[in-house]
Amino acid sequence: MKKQIMLILLAMSLLSSCGQTGNIFKQIIGQDPDPPEGYNPMFVSKVERIKSDSFDSTQMVISRIDPYKENKVRLYVHLIEDGNTFLSGAADGNNKKIWCQLIDSVNGEEHIVKDFKIRESSKEDRKPQAIAMVMDHSGSMGDNRAKEVQSAVSNFLDISKKKDDEIALVKYDDSVGVECNLTRDLSELKSKFKTNGLGSFGKQTATLDGIVAGINQVSNAKSGLDRIVMVFTDGQDNKSHYKKDQVISLARKNNVMICAIDYGVAISEQFLENIAQATNGTYNHIYKAKEFNLVFRDIYLRLEKYYEIEFEPEEFGHHKVTLKLCPPKKESISSSMEFDNRPYEGLTTILNVNFDTNKDILKKDSYKEIEKMYSMMKKNPSMSIELRGHTDSKGSKEKNLKLSQDRADAVKEALVKKGIDDSRIKSVGYGDTVPIDSNDTEEGRSKNRRTEFLVLTK
């Protein structure tokens, strides 16, 4: 009781000047806070085939963006009918025509993207997933809400988990406890998961430390699994040892997607949202404890069923992308989202530059990419990079090593000629020693013949 009184007094002192004391008070004593006006969340729970009379109550949502794969941008889009149904089949045949416009605004300049690809995810896209469920058990959650979350996680394990998925269960307040290490064994998960409310938890909040524990869990997953941390909080981080930038860097290094959920009104605005966006994850903000059951299922389904819109951006920088849908005899639907595709330190990115077979002279169609690189390095004068040349395995090792070095040098020379200081660019040829696909097929060999750049310093 003493702990709860202290939390109530703390809540009343926080945000009192912002007119939210009553809402905070509700949240602290275990009631759902009042959602903002117009709050109408969408939680995908089922999939249906698109029909001719669809779009009467359809919303389009850009759920997440990956701006870093092969120097392309990928939008992950959902068409949601009646707030809970993913509409499948909108990328088939004539249905593709409804995707009518894509606008990419970057650094204040608007570009209409004429060449973008659309496809719907398939069963083959769905890899087994390694998921860490990172659960806020700070004192402000209270026993009742903690039990509500625990019930939602139990339902998620029973209903949603696929056989080959691996799950870890992590709880945190101002310290972190791993209740079950990463495993695909459902009986082990259920037996180790404590559904006793706050239990031994109930102190302050170390959300970032909880996320790091989740990252460490899924980083131990076998190769080939998608790595995901699902994290939620009902408050503000006040006890973590880690900083936000450190967490983002660790997630990126280990290829971990952070899907974040804020609950209530006491949260730090955009704190978790920024982490989710920086790691190609999703973000939700809910206001009702019973919605945890819906949001866990929603995140899981959206990672499995989606439309992928791919395009090549004009340049590096801060973007706002707007996607427009034009259904027949219906009003158009649009959705927008912002992203930044400037490469971060440690990222390796493929350059879309081309050479004739066994040559090291850049083809004319490569100079658009050179211009993008030049513009990025000019706007970021402290950035230094390593240009990396690669070949397939045809030919001798010595010949491949020289060719890859000459090609990396050719790209460097083109950038230096435009005005980038020689000291900011290192060029290295790796020959055929670092393949990214099989050299037994032409498709694989074409992927292995590539030029990349690694950001050494930002």
C-alpha positions in Angstrom: 0.0 0.0 0.0 2.9 2.4 0.9 4.4 1.8 -2.6 1.1 2.5 -4.3 0.6 5.8 -2.4 4.1 6.9 -3.3 3.4 6.1 -7.0 0.1 8.1 -6.8 1.9 11.1 -5.3 4.6 10.9 -7.9 2.0 10.7 -10.7 0.2 13.7 -9.4 3.4 15.8 -9.4 4.3 14.6 -12.9 2.5 16.3 -15.8 0.3 18.3 -13.5 1.0 21.4 -15.6 -0.1 19.5 -18.7 -3.6 18.8 -17.4 -3.1 15.0 -17.4 -3.1 14.5 -13.6 -6.5 12.8 -13.6 -5.5 10.4 -16.4 -2.2 9.6 -14.8 -4.0 9.0 -11.5 -6.4 6.6 -13.2 -3.5 4.7 -14.7 -1.6 4.4 -11.5 -4.4 3.0 -9.5 -5.1 0.4 -12.1 -7.8 1.9 -14.2 -7.6 2.4 -18.0 -6.8 6.1 -18.8 -9.1 7.9 -21.1 -8.0 7.6 -24.7 -7.7 10.7 -26.9 -10.6 11.9 -29.0 -10.9 9.9 -32.2 -9.0 6.9 -30.8 -9.9 4.0 -33.1 -7.2 1.4 -33.1 -7.0 -1.4 -35.7 -6.0 -4.9 -34.6 -5.6 -7.4 -37.5 -7.0 -10.8 -36.4 -8.0 -12.5 -39.7 -7.3 -12.6 -43.4 -9.8 -12.5 -46.2 -9.6 -12.4 -50.0 -10.3 -9.0 -51.5 -13.8 -8.7 -53.2 -15.3 -6.4 -55.7 -17.3 -4.6 -53.0 -14.2 -4.1 -50.7 -12.9 -0.7 -49.8 -16.2 0.6 -48.3 -14.5 0.6 -44.9 -10.9 0.0 -45.9 -7.9 1.8 -44.4 -4.3 1.6 -45.8 -1.5 1.6 -43.3 2.2 1.7 -44.0 3.1 -0.4 -40.9 6.9 -0.2 -41.3 9.7 0.8 -43.7 13.1 -0.8 -44.4 15.3 1.7 -46.2 18.5 -0.2 -46.2 18.2 -3.4 -48.3 20.3 -3.4 -51.4 20.0 0.4 -51.7 16.2 0.0 -52.1 13.4 1.2 -49.9 10.7 -1.4 -48.9 7.3 -0.3 -47.6 5.3 -2.9 -45.7 1.7 -2.1 -46.2 -1.6 -3.4 -44.9 -5.1 -3.0 -46.3 -7.4 -3.4 -43.3 -11.2 -3.8 -43.7 -13.5 -3.1 -40.7 -10.5 -2.5 -38.4 -9.6 -6.2 -38.1 -9.3 -7.9 -41.5 -6.3 -8.0 -43.8 -7.4 -7.9 -47.4 -5.4 -10.4 -49.5 -5.1 -10.5 -53.3 -4.6 -6.8 -54.1 -1.4 -7.5 -55.9 -2.9 -10.1 -58.3 -3.7 -9.4 -61.9 -5.8 -6.3 -62.6 -5.9 -5.6 -58.9 -2.4 -4.2 -59.2 -3.8 -1.2 -61.0 -5.4 0.2 -57.8 -1.9 1.1 -56.5 -1.9 4.3 -58.4 0.7 6.7 -57.0 3.8 6.8 -54.9 5.4 10.2 -53.9 8.8 10.4 -52.3 9.6 13.8 -50.8 13.3 14.0 -49.8 15.2 17.0 -48.5 12.3 19.3 -49.4 12.0 18.1 -53.0 9.0 15.9 -54.2 9.5 13.0 -56.6 6.8 11.0 -58.2 8.1 7.4 -58.3 7.3 6.0 -61.7 8.9 2.6 -61.2 7.9 0.7 -58.1 7.3 -3.0 -57.5 4.3 -4.5 -55.7 4.0 -8.0 -54.3 2.1 -9.7 -51.5 3.9 -11.9 -49.0 3.6 -15.6 -49.5 4.0 -18.7 -47.3 7.6 -18.9 -48.5 8.4 -15.5 -47.1 7.3 -16.6 -43.6 10.5 -17.7 -41.8 10.3 -19.1 -38.3 10.6 -16.3 -35.8 12.7 -15.8 -32.7 10.7 -13.5 -30.4 11.5 -12.1 -27.0 8.4 -10.9 -25.1 9.7 -8.1 -22.9 7.1 -7.2 -20.3 6.9 -4.1 -18.1 6.3 -5.1 -14.5 7.1 -1.8 -12.8 4.9 -0.7 -9.9 2.6 1.5 -11.9 1.3 -1.6 -13.7 -0.2 -3.0 -10.5 -1.2 -6.6 -10.0 -4.4 -6.5 -12.1 -2.8 -5.1 -15.2 0.2 -7.3 -14.8 -2.2 -10.3 -14.7 -4.0 -8.9 -17.8 -0.7 -8.8 -19.7 0.3 -12.3 -18.5 -3.1 -13.6 -19.7 -2.5 -12.0 -23.1 1.0 -13.5 -23.4 -0.4 -17.0 -22.4 -3.1 -16.6 -25.1 -0.4 -15.6 -27.6 1.6 -18.7 -26.9 -1.5 -21.0 -27.1 -3.1 -19.5 -30.2 -0.5 -17.7 -32.3 2.9 -19.4 -31.8 3.9 -21.6 -34.8 5.7 -24.9 -34.1 9.1 -23.7 -35.3 9.0 -20.3 -33.6 11.3 -19.8 -30.6 10.1 -17.6 -27.7 11.9 -16.0 -24.7 10.0 -14.4 -21.8 11.5 -11.4 -20.1 10.1 -9.2 -17.3 11.5 -6.0 -16.0 11.1 -3.2 -13.5 14.3 -1.4 -12.5 16.0 -4.8 -12.9 15.6 -7.5 -15.6 14.6 -11.1 -15.1 14.6 -13.7 -17.9 11.8 -16.1 -16.9 12.3 -18.4 -19.8 15.3 -18.5 -22.2 14.7 -18.8 -25.9 12.9 -22.1 -26.8 10.4 -23.6 -29.2 9.1 -25.9 -26.5 5.6 -24.6 -25.6 5.3 -26.8 -22.5 8.6 -25.3 -21.2 7.4 -21.8 -21.9 4.0 -22.4 -20.1 5.6 -24.1 -17.1 8.2 -21.3 -16.5 5.9 -18.3 -17.1 4.6 -17.0 -13.8 1.1 -15.5 -14.0 1.1 -14.1 -10.5 0.8 -10.4 -11.1 3.8 -8.3 -10.1 5.2 -11.0 -7.9 8.8 -10.0 -6.9 8.7 -7.0 -9.3 7.0 -3.7 -8.8 9.7 -1.1 -8.6 10.8 1.6 -11.1 11.3 1.2 -14.9 14.3 0.1 -17.0 12.8 -0.4 -20.4 16.1 -0.1 -22.4 17.7 -2.7 -20.2 14.7 -5.0 -20.8 15.1 -4.5 -24.6 18.8 -5.4 -24.4 18.0 -8.6 -22.5 15.5 -9.4 -25.3 18.1 -8.7 -28.0 20.6 -10.9 -26.3 18.0 -13.7 -26.2 17.0 -13.6 -29.9 20.6 -13.1 -31.0 21.2 -16.7 -29.8 18.7 -18.0 -32.3 19.9 -20.3 -35.0 20.5 -18.7 -38.4 17.5 -18.3 -40.7 15.1 -17.1 -38.1 13.7 -13.6 -38.1 14.7 -11.9 -34.8 12.1 -9.8 -33.0 11.7 -8.1 -29.7 8.2 -7.3 -28.6 8.4 -4.7 -25.8 5.8 -2.6 -24.0 5.8 0.0 -21.2 3.2 2.0 -19.3 5.7 4.7 -18.2 9.0 6.4 -18.7 12.4 4.8 -18.5 14.1 6.0 -15.3 16.5 3.3 -14.3 18.2 1.8 -17.4 22.0 1.5 -17.7 21.9 1.5 -21.5 21.2 4.6 -23.7 18.8 4.7 -26.6 21.5 5.0 -29.2 23.3 2.0 -27.7 20.2 -0.1 -27.9 19.5 0.8 -31.5 23.1 0.1 -32.5 23.0 -3.3 -30.8 19.7 -4.2 -32.5 21.0 -3.2 -35.9 24.2 -5.1 -35.4 22.3 -8.3 -34.5 19.6 -7.8 -37.2 16.8 -7.5 -34.6 13.5 -5.8 -35.2 12.0 -4.0 -32.2 8.2 -3.9 -32.1 7.1 -1.5 -29.4 3.9 -0.9 -27.6 3.2 2.1 -25.4 0.3 1.8 -22.9 -1.5 4.8 -21.4 -0.6 8.5 -21.0 2.5 8.4 -18.7 4.9 7.4 -21.5 7.8 9.4 -23.1 6.4 10.6 -26.4 8.2 9.1 -29.5 10.8 7.3 -27.3 9.8 3.8 -28.2 8.4 4.8 -31.5 11.9 6.1 -32.6 13.5 2.9 -31.5 10.9 0.8 -33.5 11.4 2.9 -36.7 15.2 2.8 -36.4 15.1 -1.0 -36.3 12.4 -1.6 -39.0 9.9 -2.5 -36.3 6.3 -1.6 -35.7 4.8 0.8 -33.1 1.4 0.8 -31.3 0.0 3.1 -28.7 -2.9 1.5 -26.7 -5.0 2.8 -23.8 -6.9 -0.3 -22.6 -5.4 -3.2 -20.8 -7.6 -5.7 -22.6 -6.0 -4.5 -25.9 -2.7 -6.3 -25.0 -4.4 -9.5 -26.1 -5.3 -7.9 -29.5 -2.0 -6.0 -30.1 0.3 -9.1 -29.7 -1.8 -11.0 -32.2 -1.9 -7.9 -34.5 1.9 -7.5 -34.6 2.5 -11.2 -35.3 0.0 -11.3 -38.2 1.3 -8.1 -39.8 4.8 -9.5 -39.9 3.4 -12.5 -41.8 0.9 -10.9 -44.1 1.7 -7.7 -45.9 2.2 -6.0 -49.3 5.8 -5.0 -50.1 6.3 -1.9 -52.1 9.8 -1.5 -53.4 11.5 1.5 -55.1 14.9 3.0 -55.6 15.1 6.4 -53.8 16.5 9.4 -55.7 19.0 10.3 -52.9 19.9 9.8 -49.3 18.3 11.9 -46.6 15.1 12.5 -44.7 12.1 11.2 -46.7 8.3 11.4 -46.4 6.6 8.8 -48.6 3.0 8.9 -49.6 1.3 5.9 -51.1 -2.1 6.3 -52.9 -4.7 3.7 -53.7 -7.4 4.2 -56.4 -10.1 1.5 -56.1 -12.6 1.5 -59.0 -15.7 3.6 -58.4 -14.4 4.5 -54.9 -12.7 7.4 -53.3 -8.9 7.2 -53.2 -7.1 6.1 -50.1 -3.6 7.3 -49.0 -1.1 6.7 -46.3 2.2 8.5 -45.4 5.2 7.7 -43.3 8.6 9.3 -42.8 12.0 7.6 -42.8 15.7 8.4 -43.1 17.9 6.3 -45.4 21.2 7.8 -44.6 23.5 4.8 -43.8 24.4 4.5 -40.2 27.9 3.6 -39.0 28.7 0.0 -39.6 26.1 -0.6 -42.3 27.2 -2.2 -45.5 25.1 -1.1 -48.5 25.1 -2.4 -52.1 25.9 0.2 -54.8 23.9 0.0 -58.0 27.0 0.4 -60.2 27.7 -1.7 -63.3 30.7 -2.8 -65.3 31.1 -4.8 -68.5 32.3 -8.4 -68.1 35.9 -8.6 -66.8 36.2 -4.7 -67.1 36.7 -2.0 -64.5 35.3 0.9 -66.4 32.0 2.2 -65.0 29.0 2.0 -67.3 27.0 5.2 -68.0 24.0 3.9 -66.0 26.2 3.9 -62.9 26.7 7.7 -62.7 23.3 8.3 -61.1 24.5 6.2 -58.2 27.8 8.0 -58.1 25.9 11.3 -57.9 23.8 10.0 -54.9 27.0 8.9 -53.1 28.7 12.2 -53.8 25.7 14.2 -52.5 25.5 12.1 -49.3 29.2 12.5 -48.5 29.1 16.2 -49.3 26.2 16.8 -46.9 28.0 14.6 -44.2 31.6 15.9 -44.2 32.7 13.7 -41.3 31.6 10.5 -43.0 34.2 8.1 -44.2 33.6 4.8 -46.1 35.2 1.7 -47.4 34.3 0.7 -50.9 34.3 -3.1 -51.4 34.6 -4.9 -54.7 33.4 -8.5 -55.1 33.3 -11.1 -57.9 31.8 -14.5 -58.5 34.0 -17.6 -58.4 34.6 -17.9 -62.2 38.2 -17.4 -63.2 41.3 -17.6 -61.0 41.6 -16.3 -57.5 44.3 -13.8 -58.5 42.3 -12.5 -61.4 39.2 -12.0 -59.3 41.1 -10.3 -56.6 42.6 -7.8 -59.0 39.3 -7.2 -60.8 37.4 -6.5 -57.6 40.2 -4.1 -56.4 40.2 -2.3 -59.7 36.4 -1.9 -59.6 36.4 -0.5 -56.1 39.2 1.9 -57.2 37.1 3.0 -60.2 34.2 4.0 -57.9 36.6 5.8 -55.5 38.2 7.7 -58.4 34.8 8.8 -59.7 34.0 10.2 -56.2 37.3 11.9 -55.8 37.0 13.5 -59.2 33.7 15.1 -58.1 35.4 16.6 -55.1 35.4 14.1 -52.2 38.7 14.0 -50.3 40.8 10.9 -51.0 41.4 10.3 -47.3 37.6 9.7 -46.7 37.5 6.7 -49.0 39.2 3.4 -48.6 38.9 0.9 -51.5 39.3 -2.9 -51.0 38.9 -5.8 -53.4 37.7 -9.1 -51.9 37.6 -11.2 -55.1 35.3 -14.2 -54.6 36.0 -14.7 -50.9 32.8 -13.1 -49.5 29.8 -14.6 -51.5 26.3 -13.7 -50.5 24.7 -16.5 -52.6 25.6 -19.7 -54.3 28.1 -19.6 -57.1 26.5 -22.7 -58.6 23.7 -20.7 -60.4 23.8 -17.7 -62.7 21.4 -15.9 -60.4 23.6 -16.5 -57.4 26.8 -15.5 -59.3 25.1 -12.2 -60.4 24.4 -11.4 -56.8 28.0 -12.1 -55.8 29.3 -9.7 -58.5 28.7 -6.5 -56.6 30.2 -3.3 -55.2 29.3 -2.2 -51.7 30.2 0.5 -49.3 30.7 0.3 -45.5 30.2 3.4 -43.4 33.3 3.6 -41.2 32.5 6.9 -39.5 29.3 9.0 -39.6 
